[in-house]
Every structure is written in C-alpha cells, then in structure tokens.
Amino acid sequence: MKLQKPPLEIKYSARALADLKEIVAYISKDSRDAALSMHDRIMERVSVLAEFPGRGKPVDEPAHRERGVRYAAEGKYYIFYHADAGQLKIIHVRHSARKPVTARELFDSEE
C-alpha cells in the first residue's frame, strides 16, 4: 500500500492576494455570482496543486525555471507558483490575454 503525501501548505504572496481581489472586483461589475464562482475555481485549482504540484507547467523563461516557477490555468487565468520546503507559494494570478509575465513581476511579488 502506497502512502499518499499530505498536501503542501499553501502560502500567498501579497501580489497574489491583490490579484485575486482585483479579479473578483472586475468580474463583479457584470455578475457577483460569476465573480465568486471564478474565485472558488481558482481556489480549488490551488488546492489540487498543493496535492500535485507537478501538474503545472514550467514557465518558459530560463530565469523563471531556475527558481522553479510553474503555472497552471484555471479558465482564462494563469496561476504562477513554486513549491519547496513543504509549501506551495502562489506568486501571481494573471489573465491569459495580458502580455507575458516578466521575471521582475514574478520575483518582486514574492517580497
């Protein structure tokens, strides 16, 4: 019998928390229910990533890969994260239609 590892502890950068608040506020302009639904979907995806952090894809840029940054999609949003030392750190949540994220945006958001 194979024992399943417990999920990683989830931590959010200040940037990621601000992103989530902004996403809900933006979608709420049209529909509060849709905004809450998207928030719940993103939270559920994060929970899955805490159990299976390898499910996300490595970010293409070498500076991101060196730091172990990965991303996973939920709807039209990308969740940028890295996992180490028993933690899943959510760095940034970004709409897929926006320009590609830069190393500075990701790394500055971890502070």
C-alpha positions in Angstrom: 0.0 0.0 0.0 1.4 3.3 -1.1 1.0 6.2 1.4 -0.1 9.5 -0.1 1.9 12.5 1.0 -0.1 15.3 2.7 -0.8 18.3 0.6 1.7 21.2 0.7 0.9 24.1 3.0 -0.5 27.0 0.8 1.0 30.5 1.1 0.0 33.5 -1.0 2.3 36.5 -1.9 0.8 39.9 -1.2 0.7 40.3 -5.0 -1.4 37.1 -5.5 -3.9 38.2 -2.9 -4.2 41.6 -4.6 -4.6 39.8 -7.9 -7.5 37.7 -6.6 -9.2 40.7 -5.1 -8.9 42.6 -8.4 -10.2 39.6 -10.4 -13.3 39.4 -8.2 -13.9 43.1 -8.4 -13.6 43.2 -12.1 -15.9 40.2 -12.8 -18.4 41.6 -10.2 -19.1 44.6 -12.4 -21.1 42.2 -14.6 -22.0 39.4 -12.1 -21.3 38.9 -8.5 -22.2 35.2 -8.8 -19.7 34.7 -11.7 -17.0 36.5 -9.7 -17.5 34.3 -6.7 -17.6 31.2 -8.9 -14.2 32.1 -10.6 -12.7 32.8 -7.2 -13.8 29.4 -6.0 -12.5 27.7 -9.2 -9.1 29.3 -8.7 -9.0 28.3 -5.0 -9.9 24.7 -6.0 -7.1 24.6 -8.6 -4.7 25.8 -5.9 -5.8 23.0 -3.6 -5.2 20.5 -6.4 -1.7 22.0 -6.9 -1.0 21.6 -3.2 -1.6 17.9 -3.6 0.1 17.6 -7.0 2.5 20.5 -7.6 4.0 18.9 -10.7 0.7 19.2 -12.6 1.6 22.8 -13.6 3.9 23.5 -16.5 7.3 25.0 -16.0 7.5 28.7 -17.1 9.5 29.0 -20.4 11.8 31.8 -19.4 15.1 30.5 -18.0 15.1 33.0 -15.1 11.7 31.6 -14.0 12.8 27.9 -14.5 15.9 28.5 -12.3 13.6 29.4 -9.4 11.2 26.5 -10.0 8.3 28.7 -11.1 5.4 26.8 -12.7 2.0 27.8 -13.8 -1.4 26.2 -14.1 -4.5 27.5 -15.9 -8.0 27.9 -14.5 -10.4 29.3 -17.0 -8.7 32.3 -18.6 -6.3 32.8 -15.6 -2.8 31.6 -15.0 -1.7 30.8 -11.5 2.1 31.2 -11.1 3.6 29.3 -8.2 6.6 27.3 -6.9 6.8 24.5 -4.4 9.6 23.8 -2.0 10.2 23.0 1.7 6.6 21.6 2.1 5.0 24.8 0.8 3.1 25.8 -2.3 3.7 29.6 -2.8 1.2 31.3 -5.0 3.1 34.2 -6.6 0.8 35.8 -9.1 -2.6 35.2 -10.8 -2.9 36.8 -14.3 -5.4 36.8 -17.1 -4.1 34.9 -20.1 -4.9 37.8 -22.5 -2.3 40.0 -20.8 1.2 40.3 -22.1 3.6 37.6 -20.8 4.7 38.0 -17.2 8.3 39.2 -16.7 10.8 37.8 -14.2 10.7 41.1 -12.4 6.9 40.9 -12.0 7.1 37.4 -10.5 10.2 37.9 -8.3 9.2 41.3 -7.0 5.8 39.9 -6.0 7.4 37.4 -3.7 8.8 40.0 -1.4 
